Amino acid sequence: MKKLIFVVLAVFLVLNAGAQTKEIRVLLANHPYGDLIKSAIPEFEQAIGIKVNLEQYQESQLSTKLATEFATGSSTIDVFMTRPLQEAKMSYKNGWYQPLTTYNFSDFQKMPCK
């Protein structure tokens, strides 16, 4: 499971290759999945060299924060946790999700993790 979480965080790097990012902003829910991702952050930071600025909220607070930041166009969020049954339709209709089908993952290197 930790490998999967590591790869999820690393997808941001694939999508922004060449951006020379030194920090990313990650928003998670206070949820078991969020806790799993949170536990993998130190290993990710050490292996990749990118600082993760983590914010965790109750699920309803996270939904409000995401909708507010995305709707105003002022968001600096790089990675976020979303609830598919609650927010997916709204996020999709508003263009807040980016499809991964346009990216070439053939040169994606396996991330070093334990």
Backbone as ProteinMPNN parsed JSONL, in Angstrom:
{"seq_chain_A": "MKKLIFVVLAVFLVLNAGAQTKEIRVLLANHPYGDLIKSAIPEFEQAIGIKVNLEQYQESQLSTKLATEFATGSSTIDVFMTRPLQEAKMSYKNGWYQPLTTYNFSDFQKMPCK", "coords_chain_A": {"N_chain_A": [[0.829, -1.195, 0.0], [1.992, 1.195, 0.734], [3.728, 1.665, -1.37], [1.965, 2.287, -3.452], [0.862, 4.691, -2.516], [3.137, 6.263, -2.522], [3.628, 6.406, -5.255], [1.338, 7.769, -6.078], [1.757, 10.336, -4.983], [4.019, 10.911, -6.462], [3.043, 11.201, -9.034], [2.391, 13.819, -9.458], [4.887, 14.917, -9.994], [5.466, 13.775, -12.466], [3.514, 14.941, -14.056], [4.319, 17.544, -14.039], [6.877, 17.7, -15.044], [10.082, 19.038, -15.301], [9.439, 21.414, -14.174], [10.862, 22.126, -11.981], [10.08, 22.094, -9.298], [10.153, 22.781, -5.863], [8.619, 22.618, -3.659], [5.436, 21.295, -2.755], [1.918, 21.693, -2.417], [-0.324, 19.974, -0.507], [-3.529, 18.795, 0.064], [-5.461, 17.036, 2.322], [-8.037, 14.841, 3.576], [-9.189, 14.28, 6.93], [-8.98, 11.232, 7.351], [-8.775, 7.649, 7.061], [-7.407, 6.992, 4.61], [-6.161, 9.402, 4.019], [-4.465, 9.513, 6.22], [-2.755, 7.386, 5.619], [-1.423, 8.369, 3.354], [-0.227, 10.601, 4.506], [1.581, 9.344, 6.25], [3.459, 8.408, 4.457], [4.761, 10.601, 3.495], [7.271, 11.64, 4.659], [9.171, 9.757, 3.661], [8.822, 10.109, 0.916], [9.616, 12.822, 0.639], [12.322, 12.631, 1.341], [13.331, 10.845, -0.613], [12.686, 12.095, -3.061], [13.201, 14.781, -2.765], [11.552, 16.956, -2.517], [9.681, 19.264, -0.74], [6.783, 18.708, 1.145], [3.976, 20.494, 1.754], [1.623, 20.029, 3.909], [-1.865, 20.01, 4.452], [-4.563, 19.227, 6.495], [-7.996, 18.493, 6.758], [-11.352, 18.259, 8.115], [-13.702, 16.229, 6.357], [-15.954, 17.645, 5.221], [-15.08, 20.274, 5.519], [-12.814, 20.217, 3.911], [-13.988, 19.813, 1.393], [-15.367, 22.241, 1.063], [-13.197, 24.053, 1.114], [-11.714, 23.249, -1.165], [-13.617, 23.708, -3.232], [-13.996, 26.469, -2.975], [-11.394, 27.568, -3.439], [-10.823, 26.572, -6.032], [-12.971, 27.572, -7.524], [-12.549, 30.329, -7.425], [-10.267, 30.546, -8.824], [-7.832, 30.971, -7.708], [-6.209, 29.092, -6.606], [-3.486, 27.356, -5.096], [-3.087, 24.746, -4.88], [-1.568, 21.631, -5.302], [-1.831, 18.839, -5.101], [-4.61, 16.901, -4.181], [-7.028, 15.364, -2.038], [-10.0, 13.747, -2.847], [-13.513, 13.116, -2.692], [-15.078, 10.77, -4.435], [-17.869, 10.111, -4.693], [-19.143, 12.286, -3.585], [-18.038, 14.693, -4.647], [-17.129, 14.375, -7.28], [-18.687, 14.745, -9.684], [-19.255, 17.525, -9.688], [-16.624, 18.524, -9.688], [-15.626, 17.487, -12.083], [-17.387, 18.663, -14.005], [-16.726, 21.345, -13.677], [-14.167, 21.429, -14.597], [-12.049, 20.865, -12.902], [-10.688, 18.558, -12.559], [-8.017, 16.894, -14.119], [-7.548, 15.044, -16.963], [-5.569, 12.094, -17.227], [-4.957, 10.888, -19.551], [-3.682, 12.175, -21.615], [-1.029, 12.175, -21.107], [2.258, 10.83, -21.422], [3.322, 7.995, -20.07], [5.306, 6.2, -20.503], [7.993, 6.564, -20.052], [8.15, 6.721, -17.371], [9.769, 6.364, -14.418], [10.276, 3.782, -12.083], [9.506, 4.47, -8.768], [11.78, 4.793, -6.072], [11.17, 2.942, -3.295], [10.316, 1.404, -0.173]], "CA_chain_A": [[0.0, 0.0, 0.0], [2.868, 2.353, 0.8], [4.245, 1.905, -2.721], [0.912, 2.959, -4.207], [0.791, 6.064, -2.023], [4.348, 6.913, -3.001], [3.424, 6.669, -6.681], [0.315, 8.809, -6.2], [2.428, 11.617, -4.769], [4.983, 11.126, -7.53], [2.352, 11.555, -10.276], [2.521, 15.269, -9.601], [6.178, 15.182, -10.631], [5.358, 13.383, -13.874], [2.677, 15.923, -14.743], [4.995, 18.832, -14.052], [8.297, 17.465, -15.296], [10.803, 20.217, -15.752], [8.98, 22.613, -13.47], [11.823, 22.399, -10.924], [9.326, 22.357, -8.091], [10.839, 22.465, -4.619], [7.576, 22.391, -2.664], [4.082, 21.085, -3.252], [0.86, 21.87, -1.426], [-1.175, 18.793, -0.525], [-4.682, 18.87, 0.956], [-6.027, 15.724, 2.6], [-9.111, 14.749, 4.568], [-8.935, 13.482, 8.129], [-9.576, 9.972, 6.903], [-7.719, 6.628, 7.032], [-6.58, 7.102, 3.402], [-5.319, 10.578, 4.219], [-3.428, 9.152, 7.181], [-1.774, 6.556, 4.913], [-0.603, 9.26, 2.529], [0.572, 11.407, 5.442], [2.683, 8.533, 6.776], [4.45, 8.185, 3.395], [5.357, 11.878, 3.085], [8.705, 11.77, 4.958], [9.947, 8.945, 2.717], [8.719, 10.801, -0.367], [10.461, 14.024, 0.676], [13.723, 12.23, 1.349], [13.697, 10.21, -1.887], [12.466, 12.971, -4.207], [13.793, 16.09, -2.498], [10.533, 18.0, -2.607], [8.981, 19.486, 0.53], [5.324, 18.615, 1.062], [3.242, 21.336, 2.694], [0.403, 19.272, 4.109], [-2.99, 20.56, 5.189], [-5.602, 18.22, 6.681], [-9.268, 19.065, 7.177], [-12.503, 17.371, 8.145], [-14.129, 16.026, 4.969], [-16.814, 18.738, 4.742], [-14.234, 21.47, 5.425], [-11.975, 20.043, 2.726], [-14.842, 20.046, 0.226], [-15.599, 23.689, 0.973], [-11.925, 24.698, 0.776], [-11.407, 22.958, -2.566], [-14.569, 24.402, -4.102], [-13.735, 27.912, -2.9], [-10.136, 27.903, -4.115], [-10.905, 26.294, -7.461], [-13.956, 28.466, -8.147], [-11.989, 31.68, -7.539], [-9.104, 30.503, -9.712], [-6.64, 31.44, -6.983], [-5.666, 27.959, -5.88], [-2.085, 26.929, -5.214], [-3.115, 23.331, -4.521], [-0.941, 20.763, -6.29], [-2.378, 17.493, -4.945], [-5.681, 16.937, -3.199], [-7.86, 14.189, -1.858], [-11.375, 14.062, -3.181], [-14.481, 12.042, -2.451], [-15.725, 10.592, -5.73], [-19.334, 10.108, -4.659], [-19.652, 13.578, -3.172], [-17.537, 15.843, -5.387], [-16.609, 14.08, -8.617], [-19.476, 15.351, -10.761], [-19.018, 18.968, -9.667], [-15.233, 18.778, -10.078], [-15.508, 17.192, -13.507], [-18.12, 19.677, -14.773], [-16.038, 22.632, -13.565], [-12.823, 21.33, -15.151], [-11.058, 20.837, -11.824], [-9.918, 17.326, -12.737], [-7.276, 16.871, -15.37], [-7.387, 13.644, -17.376], [-4.182, 11.642, -17.37], [-4.842, 10.186, -20.829], [-2.839, 12.915, -22.563], [0.361, 12.087, -20.676], [3.008, 9.649, -21.804], [3.94, 7.422, -18.894], [6.216, 5.143, -20.898], [9.331, 6.789, -19.495], [7.992, 6.884, -15.927], [10.673, 5.47, -13.693], [9.741, 3.239, -10.837], [9.963, 5.255, -7.643], [12.445, 3.98, -5.052], [10.495, 2.896, -1.999], [10.46, 0.116, 0.506]], "C_chain_A": [[0.865, 1.247, 0.0], [3.451, 2.689, -0.574], [3.226, 2.665, -3.562], [0.821, 4.428, -3.798], [1.981, 6.868, -2.531], [4.183, 7.308, -4.461], [2.386, 7.768, -6.884], [0.938, 10.19, -5.997], [3.391, 11.937, -5.908], [4.326, 11.496, -8.857], [2.435, 13.056, -10.518], [3.818, 15.616, -10.319], [6.136, 14.849, -12.116], [4.589, 14.451, -14.645], [3.375, 17.264, -14.891], [6.495, 18.675, -14.255], [8.947, 18.723, -15.843], [10.411, 21.486, -15.029], [9.924, 23.002, -12.338], [11.137, 22.783, -9.62], [10.126, 21.925, -6.869], [9.859, 22.178, -3.499], [6.26, 22.122, -3.378], [3.108, 21.25, -2.089], [-0.131, 20.725, -1.59], [-2.283, 18.967, 0.5], [-5.309, 17.493, 1.081], [-7.171, 15.84, 3.592], [-8.594, 14.0, 5.79], [-9.683, 12.165, 7.937], [-8.463, 8.932, 6.902], [-6.835, 6.698, 5.784], [-5.648, 8.305, 3.5], [-4.179, 10.294, 5.178], [-2.354, 8.276, 6.542], [-0.844, 7.415, 4.059], [0.32, 10.08, 3.424], [1.773, 10.619, 5.959], [3.789, 8.299, 5.744], [5.198, 9.461, 3.01], [6.837, 11.997, 3.447], [9.596, 10.972, 3.994], [9.953, 9.589, 1.334], [9.649, 12.003, -0.407], [11.938, 13.666, 0.618], [14.162, 11.671, -0.004], [13.651, 11.18, -3.057], [13.094, 14.341, -4.015], [12.827, 17.247, -2.622], [9.813, 18.072, -1.269], [7.478, 19.441, 0.288], [4.731, 19.487, 2.16], [1.849, 20.74, 2.816], [-0.618, 20.061, 4.91], [-4.036, 19.459, 5.288], [-6.833, 18.876, 7.277], [-10.303, 17.958, 7.364], [-13.048, 17.305, 6.716], [-14.988, 17.174, 4.44], [-16.025, 20.041, 4.612], [-13.338, 21.403, 4.196], [-12.774, 20.323, 1.459], [-15.069, 21.535, 0.003], [-14.339, 24.416, 0.53], [-11.582, 24.488, -0.694], [-12.315, 23.741, -3.502], [-14.298, 25.897, -4.127], [-12.476, 28.284, -3.673], [-10.219, 27.674, -5.622], [-11.857, 27.249, -8.169], [-13.395, 29.871, -8.336], [-10.781, 31.715, -8.465], [-7.814, 30.923, -9.031], [-5.923, 30.315, -6.257], [-4.174, 27.75, -6.139], [-1.972, 25.456, -4.835], [-2.5, 22.517, -5.659], [-1.55, 19.362, -6.285], [-3.488, 17.579, -3.908], [-6.432, 15.612, -3.178], [-9.294, 14.6, -2.156], [-12.257, 12.855, -2.905], [-15.293, 11.86, -3.727], [-17.247, 10.665, -5.697], [-19.899, 11.478, -4.313], [-19.264, 14.712, -4.114], [-17.17, 15.598, -6.839], [-17.376, 14.786, -9.727], [-19.234, 16.856, -10.837], [-17.597, 19.298, -10.149], [-15.027, 18.551, -11.564], [-16.162, 18.291, -14.348], [-17.411, 21.029, -14.766], [-14.607, 22.59, -14.098], [-11.723, 21.301, -14.106], [-10.245, 19.552, -11.82], [-9.197, 17.428, -14.069], [-7.087, 15.417, -15.775], [-5.914, 13.307, -17.583], [-3.942, 10.981, -18.719], [-3.928, 10.896, -21.819], [-1.354, 12.83, -22.209], [0.983, 10.771, -21.087], [3.749, 9.134, -20.574], [4.965, 6.343, -19.244], [7.617, 5.32, -20.334], [9.294, 6.998, -17.981], [8.869, 5.858, -15.225], [10.022, 4.999, -12.411], [10.354, 4.015, -9.682], [10.636, 4.354, -6.624], [11.673, 4.056, -3.748], [10.59, 1.486, -1.434], [9.158, -0.632, 0.53]], "O_chain_A": [[0.532, 2.241, -0.645], [3.643, 3.86, -0.902], [3.587, 3.581, -4.3], [0.715, 5.306, -4.654], [1.834, 8.025, -2.925], [4.552, 8.413, -4.857], [2.54, 8.608, -7.77], [0.667, 11.11, -6.768], [3.558, 13.099, -6.275], [4.992, 12.056, -9.729], [2.537, 13.502, -11.661], [3.842, 16.514, -11.161], [6.713, 15.57, -12.931], [4.97, 14.819, -15.756], [3.043, 18.039, -15.788], [7.287, 19.436, -13.698], [8.414, 19.38, -16.737], [11.008, 22.537, -15.262], [9.803, 24.097, -11.787], [11.577, 23.7, -8.926], [10.703, 20.838, -6.845], [10.222, 21.563, -2.497], [6.002, 22.649, -4.46], [3.438, 20.98, -0.935], [-0.704, 20.528, -2.662], [-2.016, 19.252, 1.667], [-5.648, 16.858, 0.082], [-7.264, 16.806, 4.348], [-7.675, 13.187, 5.691], [-10.847, 12.019, 8.31], [-7.298, 9.299, 6.753], [-5.626, 6.485, 5.885], [-4.483, 8.229, 3.109], [-3.06, 10.77, 4.983], [-1.176, 8.398, 6.877], [0.369, 7.209, 4.046], [1.506, 10.233, 3.131], [2.865, 11.171, 6.091], [4.931, 8.023, 6.114], [6.177, 9.397, 2.266], [7.616, 12.427, 2.596], [10.645, 11.455, 3.567], [10.984, 9.607, 0.66], [10.387, 12.188, -1.374], [12.715, 14.322, -0.076], [15.248, 11.992, -0.485], [14.489, 11.101, -3.955], [13.478, 14.993, -4.986], [13.24, 18.392, -2.81], [9.386, 17.05, -0.732], [6.967, 20.054, -0.649], [4.956, 19.248, 3.347], [1.002, 20.923, 1.941], [-0.288, 20.697, 5.911], [-4.366, 18.824, 4.286], [-6.736, 19.705, 8.182], [-10.149, 16.857, 6.836], [-12.865, 18.249, 5.947], [-14.771, 17.632, 3.318], [-16.273, 20.827, 3.697], [-13.126, 22.409, 3.52], [-12.286, 20.998, 0.552], [-14.971, 22.023, -1.123], [-14.397, 25.295, -0.329], [-11.204, 25.43, -1.389], [-11.845, 24.365, -4.454], [-14.362, 26.524, -5.185], [-12.494, 29.216, -4.477], [-9.737, 28.496, -6.401], [-11.583, 27.686, -9.287], [-13.735, 30.54, -9.313], [-10.321, 32.791, -8.849], [-6.816, 31.199, -9.696], [-5.105, 30.575, -5.375], [-3.681, 27.943, -7.25], [-0.887, 24.975, -4.509], [-2.859, 22.687, -6.824], [-1.76, 18.77, -7.343], [-3.338, 18.242, -2.882], [-6.462, 14.863, -4.154], [-9.739, 15.676, -1.758], [-11.789, 11.717, -2.889], [-16.112, 12.715, -4.063], [-17.85, 11.236, -6.605], [-21.019, 11.8, -4.708], [-20.073, 15.607, -4.36], [-16.919, 16.558, -7.568], [-16.765, 15.369, -10.623], [-19.03, 17.401, -11.922], [-17.398, 20.236, -10.922], [-14.338, 19.325, -12.229], [-15.557, 18.791, -15.296], [-17.489, 21.776, -15.741], [-13.904, 23.601, -14.059], [-10.584, 21.671, -14.392], [-9.219, 19.471, -11.146], [-9.724, 17.989, -15.029], [-6.523, 14.634, -15.011], [-5.128, 14.131, -18.051], [-2.822, 10.554, -19.001], [-3.448, 10.275, -22.767], [-0.514, 13.358, -22.938], [0.325, 9.731, -21.1], [4.692, 9.766, -20.098], [5.443, 5.642, -18.351], [8.347, 4.345, -20.156], [10.289, 7.403, -17.381], [8.724, 4.65, -15.417], [9.305, 5.747, -11.746], [11.57, 4.198, -9.621], [10.135, 3.268, -6.333], [11.541, 5.132, -3.163], [10.902, 0.524, -2.136], [9.092, -1.74, 1.063]]}, "name": "protein", "num_of_chains": 1, "seq": "MKKLIFVVLAVFLVLNAGAQTKEIRVLLANHPYGDLIKSAIPEFEQAIGIKVNLEQYQESQLSTKLATEFATGSSTIDVFMTRPLQEAKMSYKNGWYQPLTTYNFSDFQKMPCK"}
